Amino acid sequence: MATIKNILVSSLTGVILGELSTLITSGVCIKLNLSKGFAIVFGIILIVLSLAFLYRLSKEKKNSANWQRVLFVFIISIFVLCSGIFSFVLATSAFHNAHNDVKIICFLFLSVSLTFALTYVIVEIFNIPELTQGTAIIASPSQMYVLFAITGVLGISVGVLVGHYINIYTSNTKTLFKKSVIDTIPFGCILGFIAGLVNEILRVKVKKSYSPIKDGDRDDVDDKDKTQRSLITSGKTTNQYGTTNQTDDELL
């Protein structure tokens, strides 16, 4: 059963990471709308990042039996690649003259792609063996389903809200940043809290589904294994009744 301490730590971590993801996503979307140069550079970065994800996927596919993880990485890569292409579209004058609903859809897509990419990077960091003492914090399919579902909701919420504010406060950059940051805080906090809480509960359930050998039992197994190996080396084996079988040479 998950302890109160672990639940609090996981939930607080989820709040911090959720809010960080929200601030980065909303800030990038606003900057993409304001600066054509930033949109071009960021588009190149997203395309390179998507290619890096696909390259990582090609190496994992041969050695990994977890098809859910492969599918998630593939979807994220496609989202990020399309977002990189969209970034070039944002740098054109045709986009700024487009209908407001079209802009909201574009920023929604960009927001979802950014939150997915950030979530993937965070998952990879939390699953580094040196940081997690060899135990992956996010590894089971159920954890990944919940995490990416919440990420999708967060990306859609931020994208729609920021896209709406960009249409309203186009000429007032200061108000645009202020409204976007303040009004997206609840989404990051609440969804981040839920993600951290559910992930800790699922992590404990996955951990309980395995029955690792305790240290004392492992010592007994090791001793029995060593004894059996020594008997085999000396030409003797142990039968099902626990007695030692003699070799043909000893019987003669």
PEGIJO-V130060 format. One record per residue. N is the residue number from 0. PSI is psi in whole degrees, 0 to 359 (NA if undefined). OMEGA is omega as a letter, one per 40 degrees, with the letter a starting at -180 (999 if undefined). BURIAL is 1 if it has 24 or more other C-alpha atoms within 12 Angstrom, else 0. Layout:
((N/PSI/OMEGA/BURIAL) (N/PSI/OMEGA/BURIAL))
This chain:
((0/138/a/0) (1/133/i/0) (2/160/i/0) (3/321/a/0) (4/312/a/0) (5/321/i/0) (6/316/i/1) (7/316/a/0) (8/314/a/0) (9/319/i/1) (10/317/i/1) (11/319/i/1) (12/319/i/1) (13/320/i/1) (14/313/a/1) (15/312/a/1) (16/323/i/1) (17/317/i/1) (18/321/i/1) (19/316/i/1) (20/320/i/1) (21/315/a/1) (22/316/a/1) (23/315/a/1) (24/312/a/1) (25/320/i/1) (26/318/i/1) (27/318/i/1) (28/318/i/1) (29/316/a/1) (30/323/i/1) (31/324/a/1) (32/330/a/1) (33/329/a/1) (34/118/i/0) (35/321/i/0) (36/317/i/0) (37/322/i/0) (38/319/i/1) (39/312/a/1) (40/317/a/0) (41/326/i/1) (42/319/i/1) (43/318/i/0) (44/317/a/0) (45/320/i/1) (46/317/i/1) (47/319/i/0) (48/319/i/1) (49/322/i/1) (50/324/i/1) (51/320/i/0) (52/317/a/1) (53/325/i/1) (54/318/i/0) (55/322/i/0) (56/319/a/1) (57/330/i/0) (58/325/a/0) (59/330/a/0) (60/329/a/0) (61/331/a/0) (62/353/a/0) (63/132/i/0) (64/357/a/0) (65/90/a/0) (66/336/i/0) (67/318/i/0) (68/318/i/1) (69/318/i/1) (70/317/i/1) (71/313/a/1) (72/322/i/1) (73/316/i/1) (74/316/i/1) (75/318/a/1) (76/317/i/1) (77/318/i/1) (78/312/a/1) (79/320/i/1) (80/314/i/1) (81/324/i/1) (82/323/i/1) (83/320/i/1) (84/319/i/1) (85/327/a/1) (86/323/i/1) (87/326/i/1) (88/323/i/1) (89/336/a/1) (90/353/a/1) (91/156/i/0) (92/336/a/0) (93/325/i/0) (94/318/a/1) (95/339/i/1) (96/0/a/0) (97/168/i/0) (98/151/a/0) (99/322/i/0) (100/324/i/0) (101/320/i/0) (102/317/a/1) (103/318/i/1) (104/318/i/1) (105/314/i/1) (106/329/i/1) (107/313/a/1) (108/317/i/1) (109/318/a/1) (110/316/i/1) (111/318/a/1) (112/317/a/1) (113/317/a/1) (114/323/i/1) (115/315/a/1) (116/317/i/1) (117/319/i/1) (118/318/i/1) (119/316/i/1) (120/318/i/0) (121/317/i/1) (122/317/i/1) (123/320/i/1) (124/317/a/0) (125/345/i/0) (126/9/i/0) (127/124/a/0) (128/322/a/0) (129/332/a/0) (130/334/a/0) (131/10/i/0) (132/39/i/0) (133/357/a/0) (134/116/a/0) (135/132/a/1) (136/326/i/1) (137/103/a/1) (138/326/a/1) (139/154/i/1) (140/322/a/0) (141/320/i/0) (142/318/a/1) (143/323/i/1) (144/310/a/0) (145/315/a/1) (146/314/a/1) (147/335/i/1) (148/315/i/1) (149/322/i/1) (150/319/i/1) (151/317/i/1) (152/318/i/1) (153/315/a/1) (154/319/i/1) (155/316/a/1) (156/312/a/1) (157/318/a/1) (158/315/a/1) (159/316/a/1) (160/312/a/1) (161/319/i/1) (162/321/i/1) (163/317/i/1) (164/327/i/1) (165/322/i/1) (166/328/a/1) (167/313/a/0) (168/44/a/0) (169/321/a/0) (170/352/a/0) (171/88/a/0) (172/321/a/0) (173/314/i/0) (174/324/i/0) (175/311/i/1) (176/316/a/1) (177/311/a/0) (178/318/a/1) (179/319/a/1) (180/311/a/1) (181/316/a/0) (182/344/i/1) (183/352/i/1) (184/313/a/1) (185/323/a/0) (186/314/a/1) (187/318/a/1) (188/310/a/1) (189/311/a/1) (190/325/i/1) (191/320/i/1) (192/315/i/1) (193/318/a/1) (194/315/i/1) (195/318/a/1) (196/309/a/1) (197/321/a/1) (198/321/i/1) (199/319/i/1) (200/315/i/1) (201/326/i/1) (202/319/i/1) (203/321/i/1) (204/318/i/0) (205/320/i/0) (206/324/a/0) (207/337/a/0) (208/343/i/0) (209/153/i/0) (210/78/a/0) (211/152/i/0) (212/131/i/0) (213/164/a/0) (214/315/a/0) (215/317/i/0) (216/324/i/0) (217/322/i/0) (218/320/i/0) (219/319/i/0) (220/318/i/0) (221/319/a/0) (222/316/i/0) (223/321/a/0) (224/319/i/0) (225/319/i/0) (226/316/a/0) (227/321/i/0) (228/321/i/0) (229/324/i/0) (230/319/i/0) (231/321/i/0) (232/323/a/0) (233/1/i/0) (234/15/a/0) (235/149/i/0) (236/164/a/0) (237/129/a/0) (238/185/a/0) (239/342/i/0) (240/2/i/0) (241/1/i/0) (242/160/a/0) (243/129/i/0) (244/134/i/0) (245/155/i/0) (246/168/a/0) (247/326/a/0) (248/320/a/0) (249/326/a/0) (250/327/i/0) (251/NA/999/0))
